Structures are given as structure tokens and as C-alpha cells.
Amino acid sequence: MADLEGVKVAILVTDGFEQVELTEPRKALDKAGATTRIVSPKHEKVRGWKFTEWGDDLPVDLPIERAKPQDFDTLLLPGGVMNPDKLRMEPKAVEFVKAFFRDGKPVAAICHGPWTIIEANEARGRRIAAWPSLKTDLRNAGAEWVDEEVVVDGNLVTSRKPQDIPAFNREVIGCFSRASRQAA
């Protein structure tokens, strides 16, 4: 397991995130030594989605209005249908995502998470794994959609679905660790 001691990870979500796509990567990142914080347009809590029904409420660590991309080393974008669809309509959330790409910081997205990357105009020229219903959206944004459990394209790590989480976690930790060593 790579050492992520001192790496600060922003997890950008709002209500309707696929719960397992936040909780499992967060556990793996925390276990590797990272500090993870939930950033959201919501102020107190966000509600997860457990496949077919509402899930748990999780506390928001930092409202998007107070979040500064420069305070974080990496970004995690969980999926779920509702979550990224709502985030891509939030100008502050989109600008937050853009800043990570602009600064060359690692970004990881799973399932429908790449919708926010499309809205940030950062999909063009990239290979991206995502939920199959995003295939046309990604192609229209100039990306290559791929049906693989995990894809690493530079500092971007993407996966298709919850079943891909073990491979996703492995590659996210590796990518975040490499970027951390390069920045040191």
C-alpha cells in the first residue's frame, strides 16, 4: 500500500452520491494515510444513495463556498446519477473541478462522476471509463469512452461502476502517491 501521509483529498459530492463509491475509496485513502474531506454545495450533511434507495447522511466537512482547491492535493468524484447531475449545474463546483485540472493535480472519478469533468471542459482528448450511459456524452465532449474496470490517463483515474472499486482504489492510491512524491 502506497504512503499517502500528508496528502489532502477533496471529495466533491452533493445529495444522491452512490454511497459505496464514496465510502470505499475514502476508507482506502484514509488507510493509506491521506486526509479526506467532504466538500459540497450543501452545508451540513449530504445523503447517499444505496443502489435503489436513499442511504446514509454524511457530514459535510467544508461547504464549496469556503473550499479552496489550493488547500487540497487531489480530488475524488464519486458517481451516482443524481450527484454529478446536480454538481454540473453548480458553477462553484464546476470551477472547483477545473482548478484541479488547471493545476495538474490528480483527479479520480467513478461511474457518473465524469459528468462533472465534461462540464468543466476537461474531458477532451482523454480515455475515460464511466457508466455506459455516459458513452455518448463523453464522445461528444471529445473523450474516448472505454469499457474497462479502471483507466489511468495521466493524472486522471476513472472506473465504470461499484464492482470496479477494488481496481479503482488500487490505481487511485498509486496515482495520488506518485503525484505526491513528484510534488515533494
C-alpha positions as a printed NumPy array, in Angstrom:
array([[  0.   ,   0.   ,   0.   ],
       [  1.375,   3.399,  -1.003],
       [  2.016,   6.019,   1.642],
       [ -0.309,   8.993,   1.326],
       [  0.715,  10.628,   4.597],
       [  0.086,  14.355,   4.314],
       [ -1.961,  14.091,   1.079],
       [ -5.187,  16.11 ,   1.305],
       [ -8.094,  14.74 ,  -0.729],
       [-11.239,  16.728,  -1.532],
       [-14.298,  14.528,  -2.091],
       [-16.807,  16.63 ,  -4.021],
       [-20.418,  15.461,  -3.628],
       [-23.987,  16.519,  -3.055],
       [-27.131,  14.537,  -2.279],
       [-27.549,  11.349,  -4.292],
       [-23.921,  10.184,  -4.494],
       [-23.584,   6.41 ,  -4.811],
       [-22.66 ,   5.689,  -1.206],
       [-20.22 ,   2.831,  -1.814],
       [-18.365,   4.969,  -4.394],
       [-17.556,   7.446,  -1.643],
       [-17.17 ,   5.258,   1.441],
       [-14.96 ,   2.503,  -0.006],
       [-12.419,   4.774,  -1.758],
       [-12.412,   7.024,   1.324],
       [-11.61 ,   4.06 ,   3.588],
       [ -8.753,   3.012,   1.299],
       [ -7.369,   6.566,   1.117],
       [ -7.62 ,   7.058,   4.885],
       [ -5.93 ,   3.675,   5.468],
       [ -3.079,   4.775,   3.173],
       [ -2.603,   7.899,   5.326],
       [ -4.471,  10.551,   3.335],
       [ -6.696,  13.177,   4.915],
       [-10.097,  13.143,   3.22 ],
       [-12.705,  15.898,   3.443],
       [-16.2  ,  16.06 ,   2.011],
       [-16.717,  19.291,   0.064],
       [-20.266,  20.131,  -1.024],
       [-22.681,  22.838,  -2.1  ],
       [-24.679,  21.55 ,   0.895],
       [-23.652,  22.951,   4.277],
       [-24.255,  20.38 ,   6.994],
       [-24.794,  16.926,   5.521],
       [-25.165,  15.031,   2.269],
       [-27.303,  11.978,   1.677],
       [-26.026,   8.89 ,  -0.065],
       [-27.811,   6.545,  -2.434],
       [-27.561,   2.778,  -1.921],
       [-28.2  ,   1.346,  -5.39 ],
       [-32.038,   1.63 ,  -5.302],
       [-32.889,   3.648,  -2.195],
       [-31.671,   6.504,  -0.056],
       [-28.618,   5.748,   2.046],
       [-26.88 ,   7.381,   4.962],
       [-26.3  ,  11.017,   5.77 ],
       [-22.638,  12.033,   5.955],
       [-21.356,  15.275,   7.459],
       [-20.037,  17.951,   5.121],
       [-16.54 ,  18.982,   6.177],
       [-16.371,  22.089,   4.022],
       [-19.053,  23.958,   2.067],
       [-17.971,  24.687,  -1.51 ],
       [-18.143,  28.452,  -0.842],
       [-15.245,  28.113,   1.612],
       [-13.304,  25.385,  -0.21 ],
       [-10.077,  26.366,  -1.941],
       [ -8.569,  23.935,  -4.459],
       [ -5.079,  25.088,  -3.43 ],
       [ -5.736,  23.593,   0.036],
       [ -6.029,  20.1  ,  -1.499],
       [ -3.615,  17.846,  -3.368],
       [ -6.163,  15.627,  -5.131],
       [ -9.851,  15.33 ,  -5.988],
       [-12.265,  12.381,  -5.79 ],
       [-15.565,  12.49 ,  -7.733],
       [-17.949,   9.694,  -6.693],
       [-20.822,   8.885,  -9.003],
       [-24.452,   8.048,  -8.659],
       [-26.813,   9.599, -11.19 ],
       [-28.189,  12.445,  -9.074],
       [-24.936,  13.668,  -7.535],
       [-22.901,  14.642, -10.631],
       [-26.032,  15.782, -12.457],
       [-26.631,  18.295,  -9.65 ],
       [-22.935,  19.235,  -9.326],
       [-22.577,  20.082, -13.015],
       [-25.292,  22.72 , -12.522],
       [-23.362,  24.362,  -9.653],
       [-20.88 ,  26.925, -11.055],
       [-18.707,  26.83 ,  -7.909],
       [-18.455,  23.041,  -8.074],
       [-17.528,  23.134, -11.763],
       [-14.888,  25.802, -11.141],
       [-13.531,  23.719,  -8.228],
       [-13.068,  20.749, -10.585],
       [-11.495,  22.936, -13.299],
       [ -8.897,  24.21 , -10.832],
       [ -7.535,  20.696, -10.178],
       [ -7.042,  20.084, -13.891],
       [ -5.581,  23.561, -14.439],
       [ -3.045,  22.915, -11.673],
       [ -2.187,  19.412, -12.927],
       [ -3.436,  17.755,  -9.728],
       [ -4.719,  14.163,  -9.748],
       [ -8.445,  13.597, -10.16 ],
       [-10.314,  10.309,  -9.715],
       [-13.898,   9.754, -10.905],
       [-16.147,   6.712, -10.927],
       [-19.441,   5.804, -12.58 ],
       [-21.304,   9.045, -13.468],
       [-18.569,  11.198, -11.849],
       [-17.114,  12.162, -15.264],
       [-20.215,  14.264, -15.974],
       [-18.621,  16.954, -13.83 ],
       [-15.364,  16.596, -15.783],
       [-17.309,  17.094, -19.024],
       [-18.956,  20.221, -17.614],
       [-15.528,  21.531, -16.556],
       [-14.462,  21.1  , -20.215],
       [-11.655,  18.72 , -19.217],
       [-12.674,  15.506, -20.996],
       [-11.343,  16.316, -24.494],
       [ -8.535,  14.022, -25.63 ],
       [ -8.762,  11.705, -22.623],
       [ -9.515,   7.994, -22.267],
       [-12.27 ,   7.68 , -19.661],
       [-14.019,   4.684, -18.142],
       [-17.525,   5.525, -16.935],
       [-21.019,   4.127, -16.655],
       [-22.13 ,   3.073, -20.174],
       [-24.851,   5.732, -20.381],
       [-22.108,   8.402, -20.426],
       [-20.573,   6.992, -23.628],
       [-22.255,   9.476, -25.964],
       [-21.735,  12.41 , -23.598],
       [-18.028,  11.615, -23.34 ],
       [-17.634,  11.173, -27.096],
       [-19.466,  14.459, -27.715],
       [-17.048,  16.117, -25.262],
       [-14.07 ,  14.783, -27.262],
       [-13.126,  11.916, -24.96 ],
       [-12.725,   8.235, -25.71 ],
       [-15.139,   6.194, -23.574],
       [-13.696,   2.786, -22.676],
       [-15.382,  -0.236, -21.127],
       [-12.601,  -1.2  , -18.701],
       [-12.629,  -1.58 , -14.924],
       [-10.084,   1.203, -14.467],
       [ -8.279,   3.624, -16.774],
       [ -5.327,   5.829, -15.878],
       [ -4.829,   8.751, -18.284],
       [ -2.056,  10.922, -16.885],
       [ -3.335,  12.294, -13.572],
       [ -6.906,  11.107, -14.203],
       [ -8.162,   7.771, -12.863],
       [-11.641,   6.564, -13.873],
       [-13.799,   3.48 , -13.4  ],
       [-17.235,   2.322, -14.56 ],
       [-19.188,   1.053, -11.541],
       [-19.159,  -0.128,  -7.917],
       [-17.846,  -3.577,  -8.885],
       [-14.68 ,  -1.847, -10.156],
       [-13.896,  -0.266,  -6.772],
       [-11.014,  -2.628,  -5.809],
       [ -9.151,  -1.831,  -9.061],
       [-10.179,   1.837,  -8.817],
       [ -8.822,   2.12 ,  -5.262],
       [ -5.528,   0.487,  -6.24 ],
       [ -4.953,   2.874,  -9.143],
       [ -6.19 ,   5.957,  -7.261],
       [ -3.766,   5.31 ,  -4.414],
       [ -0.931,   4.674,  -6.877],
       [ -1.669,   7.845,  -8.867],
       [ -2.097,  10.023,  -5.783],
       [  1.114,   8.6  ,  -4.306],
       [  3.153,   9.231,  -7.478],
       [  1.873,  12.808,  -7.675],
       [  2.671,  13.353,  -4.01 ],
       [  6.26 ,  12.14 ,  -4.477],
       [  6.7  ,  14.341,  -7.569],
       [  5.433,  17.41 ,  -5.709],
       [  7.805,  16.83 ,  -2.787]])
